[in-house]
Amino acid sequence: MRRILNNLVDNALRYTPAGGKIQIINAQHNGQQWLTVRDTGAGMHKHEVDALKQLSMTTLTFEANQSLPQLGVGLAIVRQLLGLLKCRIEIDSQPGVGSEFKIELVTQG
């Protein structure tokens, strides 16, 4: 989880201009624990969010990185680690407004 959080915060710092806002929120909603990284950065278009949802270390290629430069290895690592942890992620992003990455934390029992 530390690597996931580091990668998301690193991206938020990279794409949020000076004077922007980055929030890290740990909250419970409908009995589920969620960790959210929200920023007021560059944001992404819908097709970029859709591409990110399909991104993994095995599908990350030079061509994909060229067409979607902000979707780099860091987010591919996040997707891969979340899959291993069986955690769900919700992504909301709008160009010029910012992005929100909301991770449902799963307790091991």
PALOPA-138979 format. One record per residue (C-alpha): residue number from 0; x, y, z. Coordinates in steps of 0.02 Angstrom, whole numbers. Example, Ala and Ser with C-alpha at 12.3 -4.5 7.8 and 13.67 -1.06 7.14 Angstrom:
# PALOPA-138979
- voti;X;Y;Z
- 0;615;-225;390
- 1;684;-53;357
# end
This chain:
# PALOPA-138979
- voti;X;Y;Z
- 0;0;0;0
- 1;145;117;34
- 2;207;99;-146
- 3;31;131;-213
- 4;10;287;-108
- 5;185;349;-152
- 6;151;330;-339
- 7;-17;417;-331
- 8;50;561;-227
- 9;202;576;-341
- 10;87;592;-492
- 11;-21;720;-402
- 12;133;823;-360
- 13;198;810;-538
- 14;36;867;-621
- 15;-32;992;-495
- 16;30;1169;-524
- 17;96;1284;-388
- 18;-50;1343;-282
- 19;-149;1185;-321
- 20;-218;1067;-191
- 21;-181;885;-153
- 22;-283;788;-27
- 23;-256;616;48
- 24;-415;554;130
- 25;-444;396;230
- 26;-631;373;259
- 27;-765;245;286
- 28;-917;242;170
- 29;-1058;114;176
- 30;-954;1;287
- 31;-804;2;170
- 32;-635;84;203
- 33;-574;199;62
- 34;-408;286;32
- 35;-423;433;-87
- 36;-290;540;-172
- 37;-370;695;-247
- 38;-284;839;-337
- 39;-323;999;-432
- 40;-196;958;-566
- 41;-204;940;-755
- 42;-334;801;-752
- 43;-364;674;-889
- 44;-487;653;-1032
- 45;-610;508;-1028
- 46;-511;409;-1157
- 47;-355;427;-1048
- 48;-449;364;-894
- 49;-517;219;-997
- 50;-339;178;-1056
- 51;-276;185;-877
- 52;-408;60;-822
- 53;-338;-61;-951
- 54;-155;-24;-911
- 55;-44;-154;-830
- 56;141;-188;-829
- 57;116;-318;-965
- 58;22;-200;-1081
- 59;129;-46;-1052
- 60;221;-17;-1215
- 61;326;121;-1289
- 62;184;162;-1411
- 63;54;176;-1271
- 64;172;287;-1174
- 65;196;399;-1327
- 66;10;421;-1358
- 67;-34;444;-1174
- 68;123;519;-1097
- 69;48;552;-926
- 70;3;368;-906
- 71;174;305;-859
- 72;252;163;-767
- 73;199;231;-596
- 74;14;209;-633
- 75;46;40;-714
- 76;130;-14;-552
- 77;-20;49;-453
- 78;-139;-53;-562
- 79;-29;-209;-545
- 80;-13;-195;-355
- 81;-199;-162;-331
- 82;-235;-320;-431
- 83;-118;-421;-320
- 84;-201;-350;-164
- 85;-375;-378;-238
- 86;-418;-195;-207
- 87;-539;-98;-314
- 88;-500;76;-382
- 89;-618;210;-443
- 90;-547;350;-551
- 91;-631;517;-581
- 92;-540;647;-683
- 93;-578;802;-784
- 94;-455;900;-890
- 95;-409;1064;-806
- 96;-502;1016;-646
- 97;-401;872;-573
- 98;-406;688;-532
- 99;-468;576;-393
- 100;-404;400;-364
- 101;-513;310;-237
- 102;-453;140;-174
- 103;-565;20;-80
- 104;-457;-58;56
- 105;-485;-242;84
- 106;-452;-313;256
- 107;-371;-484;257
- 108;-465;-605;366
# end
